[in-house]
Amino acid sequence: MHMSFVTELKKILFILIGAVLGAISLNYFLIPANVYASGFTGIAQLLAGVLRNTPVPASTGILLFILNIPVAILGWMKVGKSFTFYSIVSVAATTFSLEIIPIKVISEDILLNAVFGGVIAAVGIGFTLKWGASTGGMDIIAMVLSRMKDRPIGSYFFTLNAAIILTAGLLYGWEKALYTLVTLYVTSRVIDVIHTRHEKLTAMIITKKGKEIQQAVHQKMVRGITKIPAKGGFTDEDKELLIIVVTRYELYDLEQAIKEVDPHAFTNIVNTTGIFGFFRQD
C-alpha cells in the first residue's frame, strides 16, 4: 500500500512537472514567436490568436481546457477512468500554469524559439507519457480509436498537425508555418528519445511466471498474448516467452504489471511499424 501511494505521488509530481514545462514552452517561446505546438495545444493557440481582437478574447490555457472537456468525457466512457483522470490532471495543471506564468519574450530569433519551444514541450510530454498519462486532446482520441478499431492512428495526428500548419500559414504567413513544422519535428524527435513516438510497440517478456503475468496484464488492458516455451541459456531453466503488442499509452501499465508479478522478468520493447490482423485478441 505504501509503495503504491509513493508511486502515485511520483506520477502526479511528474505530470505536474510536465505541465509546467509545457506552459514555459508556450509562454516563453512559442506564443511570443507565433509558432505553434502540435495537437489541441496548437489549435488553442490559433483560436486565441483569432479571438484576440474580438469581444470575446480567451487565453490559450482556457481554450485548451475547454477543447479537452468533450474529449475527457469520451475518454472516461471509452478508455478508462485512471488514464483519463491523470490526463485531466495534466490538462488542468497546464491551463493553470499558462495562466500564472507570464508571456515573456526570451529571444527575438524565431528559429531559437521554434527549436527550444519544441524541445521543452517534448520533455514535458515525454515525462507525462512515461508515467502513464497523456496531455489530453489527440492522445485520448488515439486511445479511443485503438480500443475501437485498429486504425493507423498516426494518420489522424498527421492530418491535425497539417491543418495547424496550413492555418498558421494562411493567418500569419508561410514563414510561421515553416517554423511551426520545425517545432513539430523537434518535439516528435525528443519525445522519441524520452518515451516513444511509435503508436504500437511489441513487448517480448521472458519469465518463469507466465500465467501470473498474463492475468496481471489482462486486468489492466484488453490485449492478446502469445506464449512460447523457452529455456534459460545459462541455467537451462524452463521459462516462457510472452509476446504482446500494445499502444504507447499502455506501456506504463504493462511495465507496472510485470514489476508487480516478476521483477526479475526480462522484457524487450521494440517498435512496431505495422501489423496485420486485429491485435486485441488472440
SULWOUR-V824801 format. One record per backbone hydrogen bond with DSSP energy under -0.5 kcal/mol. NH is the residue of the N-H (numbers start at 0). CO is the residue of the C=O. Records with the same first field share a line. If there is no record, write none. Layout:
BEGIN
NH=CO, CO
END
This chain:
BEGIN
4=0
5=1
6=2
7=3
8=4
9=5
10=6
11=7
12=8
13=9
14=10
15=11
16=12
17=13
18=14
19=15
20=16
21=17
22=18
23=19
24=20
25=21
26=22
27=23
28=24
29=24
30=25
31=25
32=28
33=29, 30
34=29
40=37
41=37
42=38
43=39
44=40
45=41
46=42
47=43
48=44
49=45
50=46
51=47
53=50
56=53
62=58
63=59
64=60
65=61
66=62
67=63
68=64, 65
69=65
70=66
71=67
72=68
73=69
74=70
75=71
76=72
77=73
78=74
79=74
83=79
84=80
85=81
86=82
87=83
88=84
89=85
90=86
91=87
92=88
93=89
94=90
95=91
96=92
97=93
98=94
99=95
100=96
101=99
103=26, 101
105=27, 103
109=107
112=108
113=109
114=110
115=111
116=112
117=113
118=114
119=115
120=116
121=117
122=118
123=119
124=120
125=121
126=122
127=123
128=124
129=125
130=126
131=128
132=127
138=135
139=136
140=136
141=137
142=138
143=139
144=140
145=141
146=142
147=143
148=144
150=148
152=150
154=151
155=151, 152
156=152
157=153
158=154
159=155
160=156
161=157
162=158
163=159
164=160
165=161
166=162
167=163
168=164
169=165
170=166
171=167
172=168
175=172
176=172
177=173
178=174
179=175
180=176
181=177
182=178
183=179
184=180
185=181
186=182
187=183
188=184
189=185
190=186
191=187
192=188
193=189
194=190
200=245
201=269
202=200, 243
203=267
204=202, 241
205=203, 265
206=204, 239
212=208
213=209
214=210
215=211
216=212
217=213
218=214
219=215, 216
220=216
222=220
223=278
225=242
227=240
229=238
231=236
235=231
238=229
239=206
240=227
241=204, 239
242=225
243=202
245=200, 243
247=198
249=246
250=247
253=249
254=250
255=251
256=252
257=253
258=254
259=255
260=256
261=257
264=261
265=205
266=264
267=203
268=266
269=201, 267
271=199
272=270
278=276
280=277
END
